[in-house]
Amino acid sequence: MLKRVTKGRSLDDFIFVKADGSKWKPSDQVRPMKAAVRKAKLDLNGCFYSLRHAYISESIEMNVPLTVIAENCGTSVRMIEITYAKVLMEKKRKFVERGGPRLH
């Protein structure tokens, strides 16, 4: 999506701009974000960070490869491993319990 939005722009250009080409101010994302949250029928207290966090956590739970999650979120696999270590350890524990041999 970001490649499409920024196609033909200079590397120094801002990603999100207004219709007149000027850059967004810090609060310019508030209304569009609230509209998106309402449209998605999410908690109105939601923010971009919480949606990103939920996306990453849910993706890990659904066994999406970390490389795919990292690429989709513009981060690195290493940052996901550090930030979501708890979630990843729980997935690893479940994997071992499900796939490991049973000792009777």
N, C-alpha and C positions, 0 to 999 in steps of 0.2 A: 504494500500500500504506500509506504513512504517513497519507494522508487518511483511509483506512478505520480505521486503528488509533487515530487521534486524534479521530475524529468525536464531537462533543458535548463536547469538553474545552475548558477555558479555554486561551488562548494562553500562559499562565504555567505550565501543567501540563507535566510531563515526558513525553516521548514513550514511553520504555520504563519500565514500572513492573511491580512484582511483583504477584502475585495479590491481595495485601492492599492494593494501591494505593500502597505506598511506593516511592520511587525506587530505581533500581539503584545499587549501590555500584560503584566502578571495576572490580572484578574479577568482577562478576555476569555479564558477557557471556562470560567464558572458557568455561564448560561448554557453554552453548548453541552457541557458535561452534565448539568442538571437535566437538560432535555433528553440526553441519551439515557441517563439513569431512569427517568420517568418512562421513556419508551420501552425500556427493557424490563420495566416493572420491578426494579431493584429498590433497596433501601435508599431513601432520599438523602441520607447522610453519607452515601458512598462518594468516593473520589477516585481519580485515575489510579492512584497507587494501590488502593484496596482492590480494584478490579484486576490490576496486573498481578497482585499477590494471589488473588483467588484463581486466576487463570493458571499461574505457574503451579500452585498447589494441586489444583484439579488435574492438570496435565500430568504431573508426577504420579498421582493416584491412578490415572488411566494408562500408565506405562508408556507415555509418549517419550521418545528418545530425548535425552537432555540436549543433544545438539540441535534438535528441531525447536525445542522450547527456547533455548538461548537465541537462536536466529530470529524466531518470531518476536522476542522481547527486546532485542537489541542489547543483549548482555553476553557473558561468556559462560561456558559450562562450569568453569571454576567458581565463578561468583554464585551460581545456582547451588553448587555443591556446598559452598560455605554458608550461604544464607538459609538454605533449606536442608541442612544436615540432619535435623531431627526427623523431618518427613522422609528423607531418603533412608535413614537408619531403620525407621519403622517398616518401610517397604522391603528393605533387605531382610529384616527379621521375619516378616510374613512369607517372603519368598523361600527362605531357608526352611521355615516350618512346613510350608506346603510341599516343597520339593525334596526335602531331606529324607533319608531312610528312617523308618520307625524302629526303635530298639525296644523289644518287648521283654 
